[in-house]
Amino acid sequence: MPRYRYKCRKTRERVVEVLTEIRNKEIPGTIQLLTQSYSFPGADAPLMLEPVGRECDPHCLKYANMLKAITTVLQVLVELHELEWCHCDVRWPNVICDIKANKFVLIDFEFARHCGEGVPKIKERFIHEEIRKGGNWYPFGDTHQVAL
C-alpha cells in the first residue's frame, strides 16, 4: 500500500481533515484515506491512501471515457463543495484511472481549502481572475479549472 508523506504539518493536517470528511460522507470517485501511520512522529507520519492507478492522459482516452472522467470529477466537486471544501488543483494529472475498479478518481488534496480561504500557491494560469483579485478560493474556481 502506498504511503504519502507531507513536509508541512499544516498541509498534512488539512489533507487528513478533508479526506476524513470525504470518507464520512462516502463520496465516490475520490482517493480514500485508509489509515494514518503513527509509527513516525509529526509531519513525517505517512498517510495510507487508495486506490492506486495510472494518470489519465486526455489525449489517449476514448471519447466515452473522457466524458466519464469529467462527469466523475464534476460529481466529486458538487459533493466536496457541499462540505464547504474546494479542491483548488483540478487538472488531468490529478485524475487517475483505477484499473482494478475500472473507474476514474480525483486525487491530490494537498491544496484543498475550506471555501473562502486564501488562494494556494499554484500556477497563475489555473486561478480564475476573480479569485486572483479577491484573494480567496471559492467553488467556481474549481469548476473554472475543469474547463481549462
Backbone hydrogen bonds in HBPLUS format (Angstrom, degrees):
<---DONOR---> <-ACCEPTOR-->    atom                        ^
c    i                          cat <-CA-CA->   ^        H-A-AA   ^      H-
h    n   atom  resd res      DA  || num        DHA   H-A  angle D-A-AA Bond
n    s   type  num  typ     dist DA aas  dist angle  dist       angle   num
A0004-TYR N   A0047-LEU O   2.91 MM  43  5.12 157.2  1.96 141.8 149.4     1
A0047-LEU N   A0004-TYR O   2.84 MM  43  5.12 157.1  1.89 139.3 145.4     2
A0012-ARG N   A0008-CYS O   3.06 MM   4  6.36 165.1  2.08 154.5 158.5     3
A0013-GLU N   A0009-ARG O   2.87 MM   4  6.10 162.7  1.90 153.7 158.2     4
A0014-ARG N   A0010-LYS O   2.97 MM   4  6.17 154.1  2.03 145.3 152.3     5
A0015-VAL N   A0011-THR O   2.93 MM   4  6.19 160.3  1.97 154.1 159.2     6
A0016-VAL N   A0012-ARG O   2.94 MM   4  6.19 163.8  1.96 154.2 158.5     7
A0017-GLU N   A0013-GLU O   2.90 MM   4  6.08 157.1  1.96 144.4 151.0     8
A0018-VAL N   A0014-ARG O   2.97 MM   4  6.22 172.5  1.97 157.9 158.3     9
A0019-LEU N   A0015-VAL O   2.95 MM   4  6.00 165.1  1.98 151.3 156.3    10
A0020-THR N   A0016-VAL O   2.90 MM   4  5.88 144.3  2.03 143.2 152.3    11
A0021-GLU N   A0017-GLU O   3.10 MM   4  6.36 159.3  2.14 147.8 152.8    12
A0022-ILE N   A0018-VAL O   2.94 MM   4  6.18 153.7  2.01 146.9 154.7    13
A0023-ARG N   A0019-LEU O   2.93 MM   4  6.06 156.6  1.98 138.9 145.1    14
A0024-ASN N   A0020-THR O   2.88 MM   4  6.12 158.8  1.93 149.3 155.3    15
A0025-LYS N   A0021-GLU O   3.01 MM   4  6.18 148.5  2.11 143.7 151.4    16
A0026-GLU N   A0022-ILE O   2.90 MM   4  5.92 115.3  2.33 135.2 152.2    17
A0027-ILE N   A0022-ILE O   3.22 MM   5  5.59 162.4  2.25 146.6 152.0    18
A0026-GLU N   A0023-ARG O   3.08 MM   3  4.82 141.4  2.24  93.2 104.9    19
A0106-LEU N   A0029-GLY O   2.83 MM  77  6.12 168.4  1.85 143.2 142.2    20
A0031-ILE N   A0106-LEU O   3.06 MM  75  6.25 139.7  2.22 164.7 156.6    21
A0032-GLN N   A0050-GLU O   2.70 MM  18  5.35 176.0  1.70 174.4 175.8    22
A0050-GLU N   A0032-GLN O   3.01 MM  18  5.35 149.2  2.11 143.7 153.3    23
A0034-LEU N   A0048-MET O   2.70 MM  14  5.32 161.1  1.73 157.3 161.2    24
A0048-MET N   A0035-THR O   2.92 MM  13  5.20 171.7  1.92 166.5 163.7    25
A0037-SER N   A0046-PRO O   3.08 MM   9  5.61 166.8  2.10 172.7 175.3    26
A0045-ALA N   A0042-GLY O   3.17 MM   3  5.94 169.3  2.18 120.8 124.2    27
A0054-ARG N   A0097-CYS O   3.21 MM  43  5.42 152.7  2.29 138.5 138.0    28
A0097-CYS N   A0054-ARG O   2.79 MM  43  5.42 160.1  1.83 153.6 158.1    29
A0056-CYS N   A0095-VAL O   3.07 MM  39  6.00 155.4  2.14 165.8 158.1    30
A0060-CYS N   A0057-ASP O   2.87 MM   3  5.48 156.1  1.92 121.6 129.1    31
A0065-ASN N   A0062-LYS O   3.03 MM   3  5.31 117.3  2.44 104.4 119.6    32
A0066-MET N   A0062-LYS O   2.90 MM   4  6.20 151.5  1.99 156.5 166.0    33
A0067-LEU N   A0063-TYR O   2.99 MM   4  6.30 160.1  2.03 153.6 158.3    34
A0068-LYS N   A0064-ALA O   3.01 MM   4  6.23 151.7  2.09 140.0 148.3    35
A0069-ALA N   A0065-ASN O   2.88 MM   4  6.09 155.4  1.94 146.6 152.7    36
A0070-ILE N   A0066-MET O   2.94 MM   4  6.18 167.3  1.96 154.0 157.0    37
A0071-THR N   A0067-LEU O   2.86 MM   4  5.95 160.4  1.90 148.4 154.4    38
A0072-THR N   A0068-LYS O   2.95 MM   4  6.10 157.3  2.00 144.6 150.7    39
A0073-VAL N   A0069-ALA O   3.01 MM   4  6.28 164.0  2.03 151.7 155.5    40
A0074-LEU N   A0070-ILE O   2.94 MM   4  6.18 164.6  1.97 153.0 157.0    41
A0075-GLN N   A0071-THR O   2.92 MM   4  6.12 157.2  1.97 150.2 156.5    42
A0076-VAL N   A0072-THR O   2.92 MM   4  6.17 158.4  1.97 152.7 158.7    43
A0077-LEU N   A0073-VAL O   2.92 MM   4  6.18 159.4  1.96 150.6 156.4    44
A0078-VAL N   A0074-LEU O   3.01 MM   4  6.26 154.3  2.07 147.6 153.7    45
A0079-GLU N   A0075-GLN O   3.23 MM   4  6.51 167.4  2.25 149.8 151.9    46
A0080-LEU N   A0076-VAL O   2.80 MM   4  5.98 161.1  1.83 155.4 162.0    47
A0081-HIS N   A0077-LEU O   2.82 MM   4  5.86 162.2  1.85 149.3 153.8    48
A0082-GLU N   A0078-VAL O   3.06 MM   4  6.30 141.7  2.21 139.8 150.3    49
A0083-LEU N   A0079-GLU O   3.22 MM   4  6.57 133.9  2.44 138.1 149.4    50
A0083-LEU N   A0080-LEU O   3.03 MM   3  5.17 133.0  2.26  97.9 110.9    51
A0085-TRP N   A0080-LEU O   3.07 MM   5  5.41 162.5  2.10 142.1 142.6    52
A0084-GLU N   A0081-HIS O   2.91 MM   3  4.78 156.0  1.97 102.8 108.5    53
A0115-CYS N   A0084-GLU O   2.88 MM  31  5.30 161.3  1.91 124.7 129.0    54
A0086-CYS N   A0113-ARG O   2.72 MM  27  5.32 156.5  1.77 165.3 172.4    55
A0113-ARG N   A0086-CYS O   2.96 MM  27  5.32 155.6  2.02 146.9 154.9    56
A0094-ASN N   A0091-ARG O   2.84 MM   3  5.59 155.5  1.90 126.4 134.5    57
A0095-VAL N   A0092-TRP O   2.98 MM   3  5.27 155.1  2.04 124.9 122.4    58
A0107-ILE N   A0094-ASN O   2.86 MM  13  5.17 170.3  1.87 149.9 151.5    59
A0096-ILE N   A0105-VAL O   2.87 MM   9  5.29 162.4  1.91 154.9 157.0    60
A0105-VAL N   A0096-ILE O   2.87 MM   9  5.29 153.1  1.95 151.6 157.4    61
A0098-ASP N   A0103-LYS O   2.79 MM   5  5.38 155.4  1.85 166.0 172.4    62
A0102-ASN N   A0098-ASP O   2.76 MM   4  5.57 121.7  2.10 147.3 164.8    63
A0103-LYS N   A0098-ASP O   3.34 MM   5  5.38 151.2  2.43 132.8 139.8    64
A0112-ALA N   A0109-PHE O   3.14 MM   3  5.07 162.5  2.17 104.9 110.1    65
A0117-GLU N   A0114-HIS O   2.98 MM   3  5.65 155.4  2.05 148.2 147.1    66
A0116-GLY N   A0137-TRP O   2.64 MM  21  5.15 163.8  1.66 173.7 171.1    67
A0137-TRP N   A0117-GLU O   2.66 MM  20  5.69 161.2  1.70 175.1 173.8    68
A0122-ILE N   A0120-PRO O   2.98 MM   2  5.81 120.2  2.35 111.6  95.0    69
A0126-PHE N   A0123-LYS O   3.00 MM   3  5.74 160.9  2.04 122.3 128.2    70
A0127-ILE N   A0124-GLU O   2.96 MM   3  5.37 167.1  1.98 120.1 123.0    71
A0131-ILE N   A0128-HIS O   3.03 MM   3  5.34 123.4  2.36 105.3 119.7    72
A0132-ARG N   A0128-HIS O   2.98 MM   4  6.29 158.9  2.02 156.8 163.6    73
A0133-LYS N   A0129-GLU O   2.99 MM   4  6.27 156.1  2.05 148.8 154.7    74
A0134-GLY N   A0130-GLU O   2.96 MM   4  6.10 161.4  2.00 143.0 148.3    75
A0135-GLY N   A0131-ILE O   2.75 MM   4  5.65 150.0  1.84 151.8 158.0    76
A0141-GLY N   A0138-TYR O   2.81 MM   3  5.62 156.4  1.87 129.8 137.1    77
A0142-ASP N   A0139-PRO O   2.94 MM   3  5.36 129.4  2.21 109.5 121.7    78
A0143-THR N   A0139-PRO O   3.24 MM   4  6.69 160.7  2.28 154.0 158.7    79
A0144-HIS N   A0140-PHE O   2.90 MM   4  5.94 143.2  2.04 135.7 145.9    80
A0145-GLN N   A0141-GLY O   3.18 MM   4  6.39 147.1  2.29 135.4 143.0    81
A0145-GLN N   A0142-ASP O   3.05 MM   3  5.14 118.2  2.45  95.6 110.4    82
A0146-VAL N   A0142-ASP O   3.16 MM   4  6.59 144.7  2.29 145.1 154.6    83
A0147-ALA N   A0144-HIS O   3.12 MM   3  5.31 126.4  2.42  98.6 111.8    84
A0148-LEU N   A0145-GLN O   3.08 MM   3  5.22 151.9  2.16 102.5 111.2    85
